[in-house]
Amino acid sequence: MEQATVRQPNTGKNIFPSRTFHLYVESFIFIAYYTQPWNWGNCMARDKFHEEVRTALQGEGWAITDDPLYLKVGRIPVHIDLGAEKLIGAEKEGQKIAVEVKTFGIASFITALHEAVGKYLIYREALKLVDSSRVLFLAMPADIYDAFGDEPLVKAVFTKHEFKIILYEPDTEKIKSWIK
């Protein structure tokens, strides 16, 4: 790709250094390409225990309807890890959920918590705007919740923001409990 040079009239000076302008153009192309609906899946990385949570949900009778669940809120694409539905009795419609899977597998728990809380709050608002029939859950490993769930900061955040949580066992691919 050729690097462009933009010069101010009559001064001969670059207003954008070539590399900066080049990165700007590359970023624009990336954003333009990846915000198209047919490319939404190309820029997502799945969490380490994505398949384990999917299997655990199916084991409890949930039908996975979306993997991932794509939403578009205005011009902003949103990707929630899983969409699922469970039929209730003979009804045609049942309970619908969206599940954001988190492993908390990085060295800093507070950094992982920050990411999980931020995503949860944004995704919950997105669901309210475009798919209010779904309830959002944060899926996290049971051992992480057991280790940190009683910490005052974690408890305060989860309580204040009314988190709905699925505690899963990655080794057995089972759901330990639902916290609503």
N, C-alpha and C positions, 0 to 999 in steps of 0.2 A: 504494500500500500504506500503510495506516495505521501510524503508529509507536506501539508499545506503551510504556507506562510501568509499571514495577514499583516499588512502594513498600514500604519496610519497615513492618511494623505499628506503629502508634502514634507514628511519628517524622515521617512526611510527607516523608522524604528518598528520593530516587531511589537504588536500589542499582545500577541500570544506567542510565547516561545513555541517552537515547532512541536516539541514533545508534548506540551500541555494541550495544544490544539489537537494533536493526534489522539491523545487519550480521551479528550472530550468527544471526538467523532466516534472512536471505538465504543465508548460508554453509551452514546446515543444509539448506535447500531445494536448493541447488546440489549438495551432496554426496549427498543422498538421490536426486536425479534422475540424476546422472551416474554413480553406482555401480551402476545397474541395467544388466544385460547388453545390453538393447536400445539403450542410450545410450552404450556404450563408445566408439564411433567419433566422437562429437560433440566430445570435448574433446582430440583428438589433432591435432598439426600434423606433417605429413610433412617429412622433411629435404629439402633442396634437390635432392639427387641420388638420391632414392628411386627414381624411374623408371629412371634410368641403371643402378643396381645391379640392379634387377629384370630389365631387358633383358639385362644382362651374364650374370646367372645362367641365364636362359633360353637364351642363346647357347651356354652350356657344357652344355646338356642337362638342366638342372634344371627340374622342373615346380613352379611356384608353387602351393602348396596353401592358403596363408593370406596375406592382405594387408589388414590386419595379422593376426598370430597372437595370438588372445585366450586368456589363461589366467586362471583364478580360483584364487587361493591363499588358502584360507580365505574371508574376506570381501573380500579385496583383489584388484581387477582389475589385470592386467598386460597391457600391449600391446607386443609385440615387432614390429618393422617388417615382417618377412617370415618365412614358413614355407615350406620347399621340400623336395622329395623327388626323388631320382634313383634310378631302377630300375637294379639291377645284374644284367646278363645276363637270363636267363629267370626270375629270381626275381620273386615277386609283391611282396615287400617289399624296399625298398632303403635307402639312407642318407637320414636325415632331418636337416635342419638348421634352425636359427632364425638370422636375421640382423638385427642391429641396425645400421642405417645411420647414419653420422656424417659430416658434411661438414667439421667443424673450421673453419667459416666465420666465426667471430667474431674480434675483434681480439686477444683474449688466448688464446694456445695453452693455457696452464695451466688456464684456466677451462673450455675445451672438453674438455681431457683429464680434468679432474675429473668433468665430467658423463658422459663416455663410460665411464670406469672405474667410476663408481658404478652406472650403468645395467647395464653388463656383469655386474658381480658380483651384483647383485640378480636380474637376469634368469636368470643361470646357476643360482642357488639355487632360483628359482621353477621352472625346468625340471626340476631334480632332484626336486622335490616332486610335480609333476603330469605331466610328460611326459619321463621319463628317456631315451626313445628318440632325442631330438633333441640335436644338438650345437650349441652357440651359437658364432656368429662375430661379430666386430666388423668391419664393412665401413668402410674409411676410404680417402680418396684416396691414390693412390700417391705423389704429389708431397709430400703432408704427411708421410707416413712417411719418404720419402727425406730430407726436411729435418730431421726431429726423431727418427726411429727409433733413431739411434745415440747420442742424448743419454743420459748415465748414468741420469738419473731415469726417463726413458721406458723404457729397456731394463730397469731394475730392476723397475719395476711390471709390465711385460708378462711378464717372466720369472717373477717371484715368484708371480703370479696365473695363470700358464699360459694366457695369452690365445691364442685362435685368431683369426687376422686374415685378412680378404680385402682385398687391395689392388686398387682399381679405378681405371680411367681414365675420368673423367666425359665427356671430349670424344669418345672413341671407343666408349663404352659396352661396354668390354671389361674382363675381369679380368686384371690383370697377374700376380698370384701369390697363392697360399694359404700362410699361415704357420701351421703347426700346432704 
